[in-house]
């Protein structure tokens, strides 16, 4: 996970934490991979939640190339993983953000990451294909039965473990390579 100083920032997060406890750690991580001395800018966003039940703000980092989005990272409380409804809300929120930013992405693919604490779910959308769907596909909610329409297994990578770091690095490498070809 990058240098020890980035890892150390994640280790400072308390055991009973909220999404806000991760702001510094993710900011440091993203600025490590998208340094300020490049054409990338890490832009924190504080978006009003659209759910009627929530007075919350969505904390999101947009990584931009010359003010155009190339990666979205949304942070939520680690406890979000515990309930179908809160996972579904996190899933809906990041899908809305992808839809909002897709037309502005200069790359063929817009990537996004939903982070529930350190647990990650990776999303992507082929923005050049108008018929493309966001991956992973949405699972419809059954109106009459309880179904897990936002399974916890989707957040199956941990940024502090090798598989999570490897997947994140693969996405970052794809983004930086794509951006290099734009010039």
C-alpha positions in Angstrom: 0.0 0.0 0.0 2.5 2.6 -1.0 4.9 3.9 1.5 4.8 3.3 5.3 3.5 6.8 5.9 0.3 6.0 4.0 -0.2 2.8 5.8 0.5 4.5 9.1 -2.3 7.0 8.4 -4.8 4.1 8.0 -3.5 2.6 11.3 -4.5 5.8 13.2 -8.2 5.2 12.4 -9.9 4.2 15.7 -11.7 0.9 16.1 -15.2 2.4 16.4 -14.8 4.7 13.4 -16.9 6.7 11.0 -16.3 7.6 7.4 -14.8 10.9 8.5 -12.0 9.0 10.3 -10.8 7.8 6.9 -10.7 11.2 5.1 -7.0 11.8 5.9 -6.0 8.2 5.1 -7.7 8.1 1.7 -6.6 11.7 0.9 -3.0 10.7 1.6 -3.4 7.4 -0.4 -4.9 9.1 -3.5 -2.4 12.0 -3.4 0.4 9.4 -3.3 -0.8 7.7 -6.5 -2.0 10.9 -8.1 0.7 13.4 -6.9 0.1 17.2 -7.0 3.1 17.7 -9.3 1.3 15.9 -12.1 -1.8 16.8 -14.2 -4.0 14.9 -11.8 -5.9 16.7 -9.0 -7.6 14.9 -6.0 -10.7 16.9 -5.4 -12.8 16.2 -2.2 -16.5 16.5 -2.7 -19.2 16.8 0.0 -22.5 15.9 -1.6 -25.9 16.1 0.0 -27.4 12.6 0.4 -30.5 12.3 -1.7 -32.2 9.7 0.6 -35.3 11.1 2.4 -34.2 9.2 5.5 -30.7 10.7 5.5 -29.4 14.2 6.6 -26.0 12.9 5.7 -23.4 14.1 3.3 -21.6 11.8 0.9 -17.9 12.2 1.1 -16.3 11.5 -2.3 -12.9 12.1 -3.8 -12.8 12.8 -7.5 -9.5 12.3 -9.3 -9.5 14.6 -12.2 -7.2 15.1 -15.2 -7.4 18.8 -16.3 -10.7 19.1 -14.4 -12.2 16.0 -16.1 -13.1 13.0 -13.9 -11.1 9.8 -14.3 -11.8 8.1 -10.9 -14.4 8.4 -8.2 -13.9 7.2 -4.6 -16.8 7.4 -2.2 -16.4 6.8 1.5 -19.0 5.4 3.9 -18.9 4.2 7.5 -17.6 0.7 7.9 -20.8 -0.2 9.7 -22.6 0.3 6.3 -21.7 -3.3 5.4 -24.0 -4.7 8.1 -27.4 -4.0 6.5 -28.8 -4.6 3.1 -30.5 -1.2 3.1 -27.3 0.8 3.9 -25.2 -1.2 1.4 -28.0 -0.6 -1.2 -27.9 3.2 -0.4 -24.1 3.2 -0.9 -24.5 1.3 -4.2 -27.2 3.7 -5.4 -25.1 6.8 -4.5 -22.0 5.7 -6.4 -24.1 4.6 -9.4 -25.7 8.1 -9.5 -22.3 9.7 -9.3 -21.0 7.6 -12.1 -24.0 8.6 -14.2 -23.5 12.3 -13.4 -19.8 12.3 -14.4 -19.7 9.7 -17.2 -20.2 12.3 -20.0 -17.3 14.3 -18.8 -14.7 11.4 -18.5 -12.0 11.7 -21.2 -11.2 8.0 -21.0 -13.0 5.0 -22.5 -13.9 3.8 -19.0 -14.9 5.7 -15.9 -13.8 3.8 -12.7 -15.3 4.2 -9.3 -14.7 2.7 -5.8 -17.2 2.4 -3.0 -15.2 2.3 0.2 -16.9 1.1 3.4 -14.1 1.9 5.7 -11.3 -0.1 4.2 -13.5 -2.6 2.3 -13.8 -1.8 -1.4 -16.2 -2.5 -4.2 -15.0 -1.6 -7.7 -17.3 -0.2 -10.4 -16.7 0.7 -14.0 -18.6 2.0 -17.0 -17.6 2.1 -20.7 -18.5 5.7 -21.3 -18.0 5.4 -25.1 -20.8 2.8 -25.4 -24.3 4.4 -24.9 -25.7 0.9 -24.3 -23.1 -0.1 -21.7 -24.2 -0.9 -18.1 -22.3 -0.1 -14.9 -20.4 -3.1 -13.7 -21.1 -4.8 -11.4 -24.7 -5.1 -12.5 -27.5 -3.8 -10.3 -29.6 -6.4 -8.6 -33.3 -5.5 -8.5 -35.0 -5.4 -5.2 -37.9 -7.8 -4.9 -41.0 -5.8 -3.8 -42.5 -8.8 -2.0 -39.6 -10.8 -0.6 -36.4 -10.0 1.3 -33.6 -10.4 -1.1 -30.0 -9.2 -0.8 -30.0 -6.7 -3.7 -26.6 -5.3 -2.6 -24.6 -8.2 -1.3 -21.8 -7.6 1.2 -19.5 -9.9 -1.0 -19.3 -7.0 -3.5 -17.1 -5.2 -1.0 -14.7 -8.2 -1.1 -11.4 -6.3 -1.2 -9.6 -4.6 1.6 -7.3 -1.7 0.8 -5.0 -2.9 3.6 -4.6 -6.4 2.1 -2.7 -7.5 -0.9 -5.8 -8.3 -3.1 -7.3 -4.9 -2.4 -4.1 -3.0 -3.1 -3.4 -5.1 -6.2 -6.9 -4.4 -7.6 -6.7 -0.7 -6.8 -3.2 -0.5 -8.4 -4.5 -2.2 -11.5 -7.3 0.4 -11.8 -4.9 3.3 -11.2 -2.4 1.9 -13.8 -5.2 1.6 -16.3 -6.2 5.2 -15.6 -2.7 6.6 -15.8 -1.9 4.7 -19.0 -5.1 5.9 -20.6 -4.4 9.5 -19.6 -0.9 9.3 -20.9 -2.3 8.3 -24.3 -4.6 11.4 -24.4 -1.6 13.7 -24.6 
